[in-house]
Amino acid sequence: MLLDWDQRDLARAAGVTPQTISAMENWKDATSPTPNEATRRVVRAALDEAGVELLDEVVGVCGPGARLKWREAVEAETQDV
């Protein structure tokens, strides 16, 4: 777990409903309704603001993923000292 957030926390940060987050988590393939671009954009922005970097799939190497923005976090902490 990167953040100590549940669906309600992410929904609040993104300005959407918890049901929207649940639907996005349960989206599986082209047969399911695709989350619209505006919704994906605000959820991605909320995660970015919280320090999460979303990673695209690299075909044949690795699947999509997420990680904390460590370098920026470390740099910010060292500037505060």
Secondary structure, 3 states (H helix, E strand, C coil): CCCCCCHHHHHHHHCCCHHHHHHHHHCCCCCCCCCCHHHHHHHHHHHHHCCEEEECCECCCECCEEEECHHHHHHHHHHHC
